[in-house]
Amino acid sequence: EAQVTQNPRYLITVTGKKLTVTCSQNMNHEYMSWYRQDPGLGLRQIYYSMNVEVTDKGDVPEGYKVSRKEKRNFPLILESPSPNQTSLYFCASSPRSRVDTQYFGPGTRLTVL
Amino acid sequence: DAKTTQPTSMDCAEGRAANLPCNHSTISGNEYVYWYRQIHSQGPQYIIHGLKNNETNEMASLIITEDRKSSTLILPHATLRDTAVYYCIVKFNKFYFGSGTKLNVKP
């Protein structure tokens, strides 16, 4: 089944404790992206990647890192999480020729205390 | 990028057509109109997109006015599972999900 998977789905952590949210897709898509969703603010793009070893900042990249060493994986790294990064996070992927018809993962709900 | 305006919420009876409007009066000639939906806290789901011609797929139809300043997403026979937030997006360089329209499909 074609899908985007994220792990963990739920995470509660404390300020300053490094964490990684994994994202994997099995559709051989070139394009992958991370979003965060907050009440009243809609979805905002954090980072995106057009292909392996190519990443770019989105609208709200501060406090986040990403890497794209393999085509299928696009982990989101929070080196020193803070409470304002408490949010619902979505990973998405699409073929490079159709970056706007994205497949989204199920979401990761992160709480930073 | 063009901004979009959608009603905050709409109701629709199950089995009837749901018509969701979107205004994008500042759209430029090369900007597409996209529709996504998000069922409670799940990942958004792509529905349909178009440039200037009307489009139809297995999920919905998209009607774009001739001046391209507005569009309507049509779900021909709404079911309870279509209850979701529907996002109208106009994008050239950047994708922006706004607040969308909360569609409530009622029995």
Interface residues (C-beta under 8 A of the other chain):
Chain A: V4 Y35 G40 G42 L43 R44 Q45 D59 L88 F90 A92 D100 T101 Q102 Y103 F104 G105 P106 G107 R109
Chain B: Y32 Y34 S41 Q42 G43 P44 Q45 Y46 H49 Y87 K91 K94 F95 Y96 F97 G98 S99 G100
